[in-house]
Amino acid sequence: MRRVPDGDNRERLLCPDCGYIAYENPKVVVGSVVAHDGRVLLCRRAIEPRRGFWTLPAGFLEMGEAIEDGAIREAAEEAEAQIALDGILAVYSISRIGQVQVIFRARFADPAAPGFAAGPESAEVRLFGWDEIPRDDIAFPSVHWSLAAWHARPDGPLGAPARNPVEDPRGTRSLPPNLESAL
């Protein structure tokens, strides 16, 4: 049943027989903006949600996995890409779906031979120049935000990670009606 446990301040799932509290906490998503020669790697989703739309190589962190290892694994799974991470580019709170997203700035591990291909969750994988990004076909608001953060700092020191935009500080909005203005 749902109720506020003694000593707590939020409604929780609580077993009335044994008192067990089932805490529901946000999921951690890790991913990266992988760049090569001024272009970014995007994956066209082959799965729901948002099948057919473009996204970054990203996904849920696994138990026992460091955030860096998760971002590297997701790039290998979704884009068959071996990458090296430069550091944390952005951290986003997406409260409407209970996620915290940690996005890295990355590059191909072997820049002389940047290999990539569609993994099982991707229908297509491509490098896009800034003006070629299919902005109307981006899967999630945080992909727009991440691409903008990368464009602001494509190389050099990263500084503090980008955060949610001022107009959506808690990540409660879904896709904006005019996607072009979001990026």
Helices and strands as residue ranges (DSSP letters): E 2-3, E 12-14, E 21-22, E 27-36, E 39-45, E 54-55, E 58-60, H 67-79, E 83-94, G 95-97, E 99-108, E 122-129, G 130-132, G 135-137, H 141-152, G 179-182
